[in-house]
Amino acid sequence: MARVKPAAKKKRLMKRMSQTKWAPFWTVLKIYGPKRRVHPGRHTQVKRHWRRVKTRA
């Protein structure tokens, strides 16, 4: 990939990076209560890994 990227491409990549993050930990407490242990990654909409699934940015 080029070292200098256009601004529009950077914006698209930034959006993709934020989609792969886990949900905040308090969402688990809010949905399930304090007893149940669930991984916060379950509540993210888009699950993507840099190696498995490529973006078309």
Buried (B, 14 or more C-beta within 10 A) or exposed (E): EEEEEEEEEEEBBEEBEEEBEBBEEEBBEEEEEEEEEEEBEEBBEEEBEEEEEEBEE
